[in-house]
């Protein structure tokens, strides 16, 4: 019997994960849980995208600007709150404590927009 949580290889191949650089961070007081609004540069092909991320427990706004992250860029846009549209999903590991998210990022500076495989 196949586990419903198991992805088929073709499904995984459709997930478009890319490297981007955070270029702006704003508070997001309308969010249900503490979060930031992120503006991320994914290079010329994908461009600038916005996302919200519940990463306030571990990161200060000033520490996030110019930080490279990994995000899924081919999810449909999602309305977050009344005025914010999320255009990508920033990836992170969940820490042991509630609300502790550790961002996934390359270990050296690389070109924005590079695909994760």
N, C-alpha and C positions, 0 to 999 in steps of 0.2 A: 504494500500500500504506500502510495506517495504522500509525503508530508505536504500539506497545503502551503506551508511556509517556504518550502524549497522553490527557488527560482529556476526556471529553465535558462540555459545559456543565452538563448535569443532574447529573453527578457532583460537579463543583465546588460547585454550589449547595447540595449536601447537607452540605458541610463548614461547621460552625458555629463560627466564630472570634469570640471575645469579649474585651473588655478587662476585666481584673481587677486588684485591688491585693493584693500580697503582704502578709499580716498576721502571718505567723510563718515563721521559717527555723530548721531544725534540721540538725545534722550527720547524715550517713547512712553510718555506718561499715560497715554490712553490704553496701553497694553494691559491685559489681565494679570500677567506675571511680569516682574521687572525685565525690561528688554531695551535694546538699542535698535535704532534704525541705521542700517549700514548702506552706504553707496559704494559699489565695488566695480573696479575696472577689469574687464575680462579681455582687453586687447581689441584690435581693429575688427576682427571678424564678429565677435559677439557684442562688444561695446560695454556700456555702463548699465548695470542692473542694481536694483534695490532689494534689500531683504531686511527682515527683523530677526534678531537673535537674542535668546535669553542667556546672555553671557555676562551679566553685570556682577555676578558673584566673584568671578575670577579676574575680569579685565576692567581697566579704567579706559575711558574714551580715548585719552591721549596715547595710551599704549597700543591702540588698535590701528590708528592711522598709519598707512604705509606697510601694514602687516599683510603678508600673503596668506590666503586661505584656500580651501578646496570647497567647491559648491556644485550642486546639481543645477544645471541651467536649462533643462528641458521639461520641467514640470509646468503645468498651466499656472498662470498668475493666480494669486490668492489674496483676497481682501482680508486685511488684518486691521481690526478696529474700523472706525468710520471713514478715515481719510488716507489710509496707507495700503498700497498694493505691493505685495511681495512678488518679486520676479525670479527668484532663485532660492535654493535651500542650502544654507551654509552648513557644512558638516562638522561634527564634533563628537568626541567621546564623552559618555556620561560618567561623571565621577560618582563616588560612593554617597556623597551628601546630596540632598535635594537641591536642584538648581545649579549644580556645579558641572559646567560643560567646558571641556578642553578642546579648543579649535584644532582641526586637522590642517596641517600646513607643510609645504616642502621644507627640507632641512637646509636648503640654500636658495638664494634669490634666483628665480627663473622667469622666463617670458610669460606675461599674462596671456591667458587663453589656452595654454597647453593642456591637452587632454590627459586625463588620468585613465590608466588601463589596468 
